[in-house]
Amino acid sequence: MKKGFTMIELIFVIVILGILASVAIPRLAGTRTDAEISATVANIRTLISDAASYYAVKGEFAGAKWRDITNVSIRQGDSRKPVQANTNADQDVYLAAGGENCILVRLRDKGGAGKPVAFIQIAKVIQNVDKGICPEILAAAPIKAYLDAQVPGVTPEGGGTGLRPGVIPVSSSISIHE
């Protein structure tokens, strides 16, 4: 008598492996999305913290380059290009997730009575709010808090350009934890 597996035993093993795979693969895909959302939230927090630290040391954003302010991976303009070494800090940049530009970031020096010396403006990229994982990122509690933040006396830029911005004074820190 030969030792080995019968055809029936092999078919049962294959069926069991198929059932396990059909349960595990969707759960792993959800975990990847959750990780990307968490990474984006961490990146925006780091970007805000880095900008505040830079401003605390230098006292202004004028003449600054993005590479001097942060190491967070950001994009230039509405393209998929990463920020170049010589990109000025007064240029708008995007924080991308899932291949789409989800969040616009602006650094601004501002003066005047009742206004903070500098602020960070965070805005949704309206044309991408339904693309990829942008809706899930924009729905995350910390991102919503940043988007809803306002500073008395500061009118956000870009009201007519499809952006819904929040304004964060550089001197303060909004810390939202899920």
URWOHU-V195083 format. One record per residue. SS is DSSP state (a for helix, b for strand, c for the rest). PSI is psi as a letter, one per 40 degrees, with the letter a starting at -180 (none if undefined). D_FIRST is the distance of its C-alpha to the first C-alpha in Angstrom with 1 decimal. Layout:
BEGIN
SS,PSI,D_FIRST / SS,PSI,D_FIRST
END
This chain:
BEGIN
c,h,0.0 / c,i,3.8 / c,i,6.6 / c,a,9.7 / c,i,12.3 / c,i,12.6 / a,d,15.8 / a,d,17.5 / a,d,17.1 / a,d,18.6 / a,d,21.4 / a,d,22.3 / a,d,22.6 / a,d,24.8 / a,d,26.9 / a,d,27.5 / a,d,28.5 / a,d,30.8 / a,d,32.5 / a,d,33.1 / a,d,34.5 / a,d,36.8 / a,d,38.2 / a,d,38.6 / a,d,40.2 / a,d,43.4 / a,d,44.0 / a,d,43.8 / a,d,46.3 / a,d,48.7 / a,d,48.5 / a,d,49.5 / a,d,52.5 / a,d,53.6 / a,d,53.4 / a,d,55.6 / a,d,58.1 / a,d,58.3 / a,d,58.8 / a,d,61.6 / a,d,63.3 / a,d,63.1 / a,d,64.4 / a,d,67.4 / a,d,68.2 / a,d,68.0 / a,d,70.2 / a,d,72.9 / a,d,72.8 / a,d,73.1 / a,d,76.0 / a,d,77.8 / a,d,77.3 / a,d,78.6 / a,d,81.6 / a,d,82.4 / a,d,82.6 / a,d,84.3 / c,e,86.3 / c,i,85.6 / c,e,83.1 / c,h,85.7 / c,e,84.5 / c,i,81.1 / b,i,77.9 / a,d,74.7 / a,d,72.9 / a,e,75.4 / a,d,74.8 / c,i,71.0 / c,e,67.6 / c,h,66.1 / c,h,64.6 / c,i,67.2 / b,i,68.0 / b,h,71.3 / c,a,72.9 / c,e,70.9 / c,a,68.7 / c,e,65.3 / c,h,66.9 / b,i,66.7 / c,h,70.1 / c,i,71.7 / c,d,73.2 / c,e,76.8 / c,h,76.4 / b,i,79.3 / c,e,78.7 / c,e,81.0 / c,i,78.6 / c,i,76.3 / b,i,72.6 / b,i,69.4 / b,h,66.5 / b,i,63.4 / b,h,60.1 / c,f,57.3 / c,e,59.2 / b,i,62.3 / b,h,65.7 / b,d,65.9 / b,h,68.7 / b,h,72.0 / b,h,73.7 / b,h,77.4 / b,h,79.3 / b,h,83.1 / b,h,86.1 / c,h,88.6 / c,i,91.9 / c,i,94.5 / c,h,95.7 / c,e,93.0 / c,i,90.2 / c,i,87.7 / c,d,88.2 / b,i,84.7 / b,i,81.9 / b,h,78.4 / b,h,77.7 / b,h,74.2 / b,i,73.7 / b,i,71.0 / c,h,70.5 / a,d,71.2 / a,e,69.6 / a,e,66.3 / c,e,66.2 / c,e,63.6 / c,i,61.5 / c,b,58.3 / c,e,58.2 / a,d,62.0 / a,d,62.5 / a,d,60.3 / a,d,62.0 / a,d,65.4 / a,e,64.5 / c,h,63.5 / a,d,66.1 / a,d,67.4 / a,d,67.8 / a,d,69.7 / a,d,71.9 / a,d,72.8 / a,d,73.4 / a,e,75.7 / c,h,77.6 / c,i,81.3 / c,h,84.2 / c,h,87.7 / c,e,89.9 / c,h,87.2 / c,h,86.5 / c,i,83.1 / c,i,83.1 / c,f,81.4 / c,d,82.2 / c,e,82.5 / c,e,79.6 / c,e,76.8 / c,i,76.3 / c,g,76.4 / b,i,77.1 / b,i,77.2 / b,h,79.5 / b,h,78.8 / b,h,81.6 / c,d,80.6 / c,e,82.3 / c,i,80.2 / c,h,76.5 / c,h,74.7 / c,h,71.7 / c,h,69.4 / c,h,66.1 / c,none,63.4
END
